[in-house]
Amino acid sequence: MGILEVKDVNKHFGGLHALRDVNLSIREGSIHAIIGPNGAGKSTLLNVLVGKLVPDTGSVMFDGQSVLGRKPHEINQMGISRVFQTPEIFGDLTVMENVLIPCFARRDGAFRLHAFETVETEAELIEQAERALVDVNMADKRHHHAASLSRGDKRRLEMAMCLVQKPRLLLLDEPTAGMARANTNRTIDLLRDIHARRDITMVIIEHDMHVVFSLAQRITVLAQGTPLVEDTPENIKGHPKVQEAYLGEAH
Amino acid sequence: MLGLNKRDTRFLLIVIALTMLTPFILQPFPEGSALAQFNAGYPDLMQRIAIFGIFAIGFNILFGLTGYLSFGHAAFLGVGSYAVVWMYKLLDYNVLPGLALAIVTSGLFALAIGYLSLRRSGIYFSILTLAFAQMSFNLAYSVLTPITNGETGLQVYTSDPQILLGENEPNIPHLFGLVMSDSYKLNLGGWVFTFNIGYYFTAVIAILVFYLSLRIFRSPFGLMLRAVKSNQTRLNYTGVNPRPYTLAAFVISGMYAGLAGGLLAAMDPLAGAERMQWTESGAVVIMTILGGAGTLMGPVLGAGFIKYLEKIFSKINENVLDGWFSFLPDPLREVVVWIFSRFTGEGWALTLGLMFMLVVIFLPGGLMEGGERIRNLIRRRKNGSGDDASPGRTPAE
């Protein structure tokens, strides 16, 4: 049993069969990549995992509990965090405040009327946030407004915001999209480092084969809404079906 | 002090000093001088500035922090007024029970309206709140006449029970015998300063609720509200449910409005349905934006500014203008007076409209941003260097 079990999931959008009998098992502690050509259903699958979409049929179990029908904040509280393709951060707030919010969310849950406490005096959480910023190399920018950051910094900030929650499963939606090669490599190192130091399961949706083969321990190839094969990177590279469906046209 | 850091404590002390010295500050010109008509230090106006300041501080907790623009906050103002007058009718003229009831009822009312309206955001939320407020206005105006006394407005009659009314108790609003409309006049040289009990009662409450809003701004709760405004998607995926946060902000700001409405009735024992009109809701929006939404002082400043314009500018009629421009030759004077009179007297709203446009276009952060810019300009002049040394922009207070 994996930490995340997707069974017989189907999803239709009007006449489009976006997900077709998807079965997926993610082993705890692994880095699992989901690849596939455009329109293969990668993003739809991810949206199902975080509660944004409810599939027509099938089940999604996280650590033995169904995630279906739960709201995104409930799924997050179960221990699933998500990094978006375009970073979703609190642009009007400072970098420090951005990281403090998930700290509060982790300690206080989905809602707490803490109107008579003071943010400044929460030394423990501030230290936590500080450490998370050091982890992604952004401590010197803690007083900057998040909206003024560069795209790469926004991504690292978002990563820090997810990691500070100590999630059990981190979903990454094209974490290197639009990045220069040097930045891509830095992100790869960062993710590898995080995975080595903490016990986080990662699911990566990615277009860039360089990223996928540098990080993933297992790869699922999705095509036309259905998983084609699932295997180790070495075996995927030479797989004829994959070559045909994906790598053949991409490389 | 009081859970505030040094800077905020100093800020609060300044606010307290300004509020307590308002009778002096708003009375800068000696009595009988040509400029005396610009004096604003009389009880009715000072009370109104403080009361609408409270209204705007509360509105700012919702609009300034979460970005949810309610167009129906006047409904809570009205509820507060009715609650206070009802307590006059049933108990006696002591304002405290009424104000407590005003806060509770407006809070419950806000809970109901907020629960429904907050299912939508953006323009749909605004329209929903507007619709609920107009419904409340119409109910108060006609259907609920037994409770609100319809278009006449709710007032106290001698036939009312007033079960707590003592023998020597004042027959007008008071706080344990301190009559709200009582004033002490101080003659100093040519100046006359008025110290009104009603104003000081309102001012003390205003300071308390300002302190409360300061605490909310600095609290984790306030941080979450700002996060709601900034990015709800991220907040959801951070494990936070935005709905109860926005609802709590809505209820708190509704209670502020109810308190303000109650205070209006504490100064003048009347409550009418027109207090629930959408124009009142619009007024608080304008006050908040004019002063600076999301800043602590801005809404109070905006409230003071508008109430001052409303009372003082509206007094400048054609006769006054004639006097000012008497040095001009006749035909020219008539033209000048005609032009100016469009913007003063009954035309004061035109001035307000123009000011509002200028502020929104050139100072999106309101008067507070204007002040900030002037301060930066002076600081730069002093330092003699062109660039600002502080890294990152700190939000205006």
Contacts between the chains, C-beta under 8 A, distances in Angstrom:
chain1	res1	chain2	res2	distance
A	50	B	237	6.9
A	71	B	236	7.4
A	71	B	241	7.3
A	72	B	236	4.3
A	72	B	237	5.5
A	73	B	235	7.8
A	73	B	236	5.0
A	73	B	237	7.5
A	73	B	238	7.5
A	73	B	239	5.1
A	73	B	240	5.8
A	73	B	241	4.9
A	76	B	236	7.6
A	76	B	237	5.7
A	76	B	238	6.3
A	76	B	239	3.7
A	77	B	239	4.5
A	81	B	237	7.3
A	82	B	237	5.2
A	84	B	237	8.0
A	88	B	231	6.0
A	88	B	233	5.3
A	88	B	234	4.2
A	88	B	237	6.9
A	89	B	231	6.7
A	89	B	234	6.2
A	90	B	226	7.7
A	90	B	227	5.3
A	90	B	230	4.0
A	90	B	231	5.1
A	90	B	234	6.3
A	90	B	235	7.9
A	91	B	230	5.8
A	91	B	231	6.7
A	92	B	226	6.7
A	92	B	229	6.7
A	92	B	230	4.3
A	93	B	223	7.7
A	93	B	226	6.2
A	93	B	227	6.8
A	93	B	230	5.8
A	94	B	392	7.1
A	97	B	223	6.2
A	97	B	226	7.8
A	100	B	223	6.8
A	101	B	223	6.5
A	101	B	224	7.0
A	101	B	227	5.3
A	101	B	235	7.3
A	101	B	238	6.0
A	101	B	240	7.3
A	102	B	238	4.9
A	102	B	239	7.3
A	104	B	220	5.1
A	104	B	223	7.2
A	104	B	224	7.2
A	104	B	240	8.0
A	105	B	238	5.0
A	105	B	239	4.4
A	105	B	240	4.8
A	106	B	239	7.1
A	108	B	220	7.4
A	109	B	239	7.6
A	110	B	239	6.2
A	110	B	240	5.9
A	110	B	241	4.1
A	110	B	244	7.9
A	111	B	240	7.2
A	111	B	241	5.3
A	111	B	244	4.3
A	111	B	245	6.5
A	112	B	220	7.8
A	112	B	221	7.8
A	113	B	221	6.2
A	113	B	248	5.9
A	114	B	219	5.9
A	114	B	220	4.5
A	114	B	221	5.1
A	115	B	215	6.9
A	115	B	216	5.1
A	115	B	219	5.0
A	115	B	221	4.1
A	115	B	222	7.3
A	115	B	248	7.8
A	115	B	252	7.9
A	116	B	3	7.5
A	116	B	215	6.0
A	116	B	219	6.5
A	117	B	219	5.4
A	117	B	220	5.8
A	117	B	221	7.8
A	118	B	3	5.9
A	118	B	4	7.9
A	118	B	5	7.9
A	118	B	215	7.6
A	118	B	218	5.2
A	118	B	219	6.2
A	119	B	218	6.2
A	119	B	219	6.6
A	119	B	220	5.6
A	119	B	222	7.8
A	119	B	223	5.6
A	120	B	5	6.2
A	120	B	218	6.9
A	122	B	220	7.2
A	143	B	391	6.3
A	143	B	392	4.8
A	144	B	391	7.5
A	144	B	392	5.0
A	145	B	392	6.0
A	145	B	393	6.6
A	148	B	392	7.7
A	161	B	234	7.7
A	161	B	238	6.9
A	165	B	238	7.4
A	165	B	239	7.0
